[in-house]
Amino acid sequence: MDFEPYKAAGEFIDSRDAGVGEFARKVAAGAGDDVSRAVKLYYAVRDEILYDPYYGGEDRRYFRASDCLRAKRGFCIPKAALLAAGARYLGIPARVAFADVRNHLSTKKLLELMGGDIFIWHSLTELYLEGRWVKATPAFNLSLCQRFGVHPLEFDGRHDSLFHEFDQAGRKHMEYVRDRGHYADVPYEAILADLRKTYPRWITLISEGKRGEFVTEA
């Protein structure tokens, strides 16, 4: 396999950005191997960057790792890109993967804006560690999980970290319904075209800056 596409900086997985580099160096300080570095980076992206489905828009910056880092918030796509960018900076091959999911636990407002519980192009990160690709999903930060009553996703660098099927009360939380594959960089044009078609109300709302506070809706 040619790993160069998964090591090089991209437009959205912009691992050469100075802020991304500083973030990755600081987070990984003291870690002795790639697995340990990846784990520390995962938790930093998960918990230091707030998951916010209203912080977005059609502008390319809302999909870019470095912009997500500066804003300290973002939805699943830029958070996955940030984990990949930090990993690449540290020399760990990384890529982003996507799937359509059925989200049983959301807010009434968000479900109304989305027009249902199918969330397309949900993103996660794949990291090449110890000779294999390992999936990591840094989307939901710990405090948000606690507010929603959802198990926070843990990551040990050796086992796939995907959304739990059930929440803490035993209710269905997340189902993967369509695999969209993996990419060396965020496929912005394809994603935006589908978002415009599938979620016109959501796109309009966030583009107008009428975003609200997702955490207060939980």
KAJOWO-V249651 format. One record per pair of residues at least 12 apart in sequence whose C-alpha atoms are under 10 Angstrom apart, sorted by the first residue. I is the first residue (numbers start at 1). J is the second residue. Records with the same first field share a line. If there is no record, write none. Layout:
I=J / J
This chain:
3=92 / 93 / 94 / 128 / 184
4=93 / 184
5=93 / 94 / 95 / 183 / 184 / 185
6=84 / 85 / 87 / 88 / 91 / 92 / 93 / 94 / 95 / 96 / 126 / 127 / 128 / 183 / 184 / 185
7=84 / 85 / 87 / 88 / 89 / 90 / 91 / 92 / 93 / 94 / 95 / 184
8=85 / 88 / 89 / 91 / 93 / 94 / 184 / 185
9=84 / 85 / 88 / 89 / 184 / 185
10=64 / 65 / 81 / 85 / 184 / 185 / 186
11=60 / 61 / 63 / 64 / 65 / 66 / 185 / 186 / 188
12=60 / 61 / 62 / 63 / 64 / 65 / 66 / 67 / 77 / 78 / 81 / 82 / 84 / 85 / 184 / 185 / 186 / 187 / 188
13=63 / 64 / 65 / 66 / 78 / 80 / 81 / 82 / 83 / 84 / 85 / 86 / 87 / 88 / 94 / 95 / 96 / 184 / 185 / 186
14=64 / 65 / 66 / 67 / 81 / 82 / 84 / 85 / 86 / 88 / 89 / 185
15=65 / 66 / 81 / 82 / 83 / 84 / 85 / 86 / 87 / 88 / 89 / 90
16=66 / 85 / 86 / 88 / 89
17=65 / 66 / 67 / 85 / 86 / 89
18=66
19=65 / 66 / 67 / 69 / 70 / 86
20=65 / 66 / 67 / 68 / 69 / 70 / 82 / 83 / 85 / 86 / 87 / 89
21=66 / 85 / 86 / 87 / 88 / 89 / 90
22=86 / 89
23=41 / 44 / 45 / 66 / 69 / 86 / 89
24=37 / 38 / 40 / 41 / 44 / 45 / 82 / 83 / 85 / 86 / 87 / 88 / 89 / 90
25=37 / 41 / 86 / 89 / 90
26=41
27=39 / 40 / 41 / 42 / 43 / 44 / 45 / 86
28=40 / 41 / 44 / 86 / 87 / 90
33=129
34=87 / 90 / 91 / 92 / 127 / 128 / 129 / 130 / 157
35=92 / 127 / 128 / 129 / 130 / 156 / 157 / 158
36=156 / 157
37=86 / 87 / 90 / 92 / 157
38=83 / 84 / 86 / 87 / 90 / 92 / 127 / 128 / 129 / 136 / 155 / 156 / 157
39=136 / 154 / 155 / 156 / 157 / 158
40=155 / 156 / 157
41=82 / 83 / 84 / 86 / 87 / 90 / 138
42=79 / 80 / 82 / 83 / 84 / 86 / 87 / 125 / 136 / 137 / 138 / 139 / 154 / 155 / 156 / 157
43=83 / 138 / 141 / 142 / 153 / 154 / 155
44=83 / 138 / 141
45=68 / 69 / 72 / 73 / 79 / 80 / 81 / 82 / 83 / 86 / 137 / 138 / 139 / 140 / 141
46=79 / 80 / 83 / 137 / 138 / 139 / 140 / 141 / 142 / 152 / 153 / 154
47=72 / 73 / 138 / 139 / 140 / 141 / 142 / 143 / 144 / 152
48=69 / 72 / 73 / 141 / 142
49=68 / 69 / 70 / 71 / 72 / 73 / 74 / 75 / 79 / 82 / 138 / 139 / 140 / 141
50=68 / 69 / 71 / 72 / 73 / 74 / 75 / 76 / 79 / 139 / 140 / 141 / 142 / 143 / 144 / 215
51=72 / 73 / 74 / 75 / 76 / 78 / 79 / 138 / 139 / 140 / 141 / 142 / 143 / 144 / 145 / 214 / 215
52=72 / 73 / 74 / 75 / 76 / 139 / 140 / 141 / 144 / 211 / 212 / 213 / 214 / 215
53=73 / 74 / 75 / 76 / 77 / 110 / 202 / 206 / 211 / 212 / 213 / 214 / 215
54=73 / 74 / 75 / 110 / 202 / 203 / 205 / 206 / 207 / 209 / 210 / 211 / 212 / 213 / 214
55=68 / 71 / 73 / 74 / 75 / 206 / 207 / 209 / 210 / 211 / 212 / 213 / 214
56=68 / 73 / 74 / 75 / 78 / 202 / 203 / 205 / 206 / 207 / 209 / 211
57=192 / 202 / 203 / 204 / 205 / 206 / 207 / 208 / 209
58=188 / 189 / 192 / 193 / 195 / 196 / 203 / 204 / 206 / 207
59=188 / 192 / 207
60=188 / 189 / 192
61=78
62=74 / 75 / 77 / 78
63=75 / 76 / 77 / 78 / 79 / 80 / 81 / 82 / 186 / 187 / 188 / 192
64=77 / 78 / 79 / 80 / 81 / 82 / 85 / 185 / 186 / 188
65=77 / 78 / 79 / 80 / 81 / 82 / 83 / 84 / 85 / 86 / 186
66=78 / 79 / 81 / 82 / 85 / 86
67=82
68=80 / 81 / 82
69=82
74=139
75=122 / 123 / 139 / 140
76=98 / 121 / 122 / 123 / 124 / 125 / 137 / 138 / 139 / 140
77=96 / 97 / 98 / 121 / 122 / 123 / 124 / 125 / 138 / 139 / 186 / 188 / 191
78=96 / 123 / 124 / 139 / 186
79=123 / 124 / 125 / 137 / 138 / 139 / 140
80=95 / 96 / 97 / 98 / 122 / 123 / 124 / 125 / 126 / 136 / 137 / 138 / 139 / 186
81=94 / 95 / 96 / 97 / 123 / 124 / 125 / 138 / 184 / 185 / 186
82=96 / 125 / 138
83=95 / 96 / 124 / 125 / 126 / 127 / 136 / 137 / 138
84=96 / 124 / 125 / 126 / 127 / 136 / 184 / 185
85=125 / 185
87=125 / 126 / 127 / 128
88=127
92=127 / 128 / 129
93=126 / 127 / 128 / 129 / 133 / 184
94=125 / 126 / 127 / 128 / 129 / 133 / 134 / 135 / 183 / 184 / 185
95=124 / 125 / 126 / 127 / 128 / 133 / 135 / 182 / 183 / 184 / 185 / 186
96=123 / 124 / 125 / 126 / 127 / 135 / 136 / 181 / 182 / 183 / 184 / 185 / 186 / 187
97=121 / 122 / 123 / 124 / 125 / 126 / 135 / 136 / 137 / 179 / 180 / 181 / 182 / 183 / 184 / 185 / 186
98=120 / 121 / 122 / 123 / 124 / 125 / 178 / 179 / 180 / 181 / 182 / 183 / 186
99=119 / 120 / 121 / 122 / 123 / 124 / 175 / 176 / 177 / 178 / 179 / 180 / 181 / 182
100=118 / 119 / 120 / 121 / 122 / 123 / 175 / 176 / 177 / 178 / 179 / 180
101=117 / 118 / 119 / 120 / 121 / 122 / 123 / 163 / 174 / 175 / 176 / 177 / 178 / 179
102=116 / 117 / 118 / 119 / 120 / 122 / 172 / 173 / 174 / 175 / 176 / 177 / 178
103=116 / 117 / 118 / 119 / 165 / 172 / 173 / 174 / 175 / 176
104=116 / 117 / 118 / 165 / 166 / 167 / 171 / 172 / 173 / 174 / 175
105=117 / 148 / 149 / 150 / 166 / 167 / 171 / 172 / 173 / 174 / 218
106=148 / 173 / 214 / 217 / 218
107=148 / 214 / 215 / 216 / 217 / 218
108=217 / 218
109=212 / 214 / 217
110=202 / 214 / 217
111=202
112=201 / 202
113=199 / 200 / 201 / 202 / 203 / 204 / 205
114=195 / 198 / 199 / 200 / 201 / 202 / 203
115=198 / 199 / 200 / 201 / 202
116=199
117=174
118=174 / 175 / 176 / 177 / 198
119=176 / 177 / 195 / 198 / 199
120=177 / 178 / 179 / 180 / 191 / 194 / 195 / 198 / 199
121=178 / 179 / 180 / 181 / 190 / 191 / 192 / 194 / 195
122=137 / 139 / 176 / 178 / 179 / 180
123=136 / 137 / 138 / 139 / 180 / 182 / 186
124=136 / 137 / 138 / 139 / 161 / 162 / 182
125=137 / 138 / 139 / 161 / 182 / 183
126=160 / 161 / 182 / 183
127=157 / 158 / 160
128=157 / 158
129=157 / 158
130=157 / 158
132=158
133=157 / 158 / 159 / 160
134=155 / 156 / 157 / 158 / 159 / 160 / 161
135=155 / 157 / 158 / 159 / 160 / 161 / 162
136=153 / 154 / 155 / 156 / 157 / 158 / 159 / 160 / 161 / 162 / 163
137=153 / 154 / 155 / 160 / 161 / 162 / 163
138=152 / 153 / 154 / 155 / 161 / 162 / 163
139=152 / 153 / 163
140=152 / 153 / 163
141=153
142=154
143=215
144=214 / 215 / 216 / 218
145=167 / 168 / 215 / 218
146=168 / 218
147=215 / 216 / 217 / 218
148=167 / 168 / 215 / 217 / 218
149=167 / 168 / 169 / 218
150=163 / 164 / 166 / 167 / 168 / 169 / 170 / 171 / 173
151=163 / 164 / 165 / 166 / 167 / 168 / 169 / 173
152=164 / 167 / 168
162=174 / 176
163=175 / 176
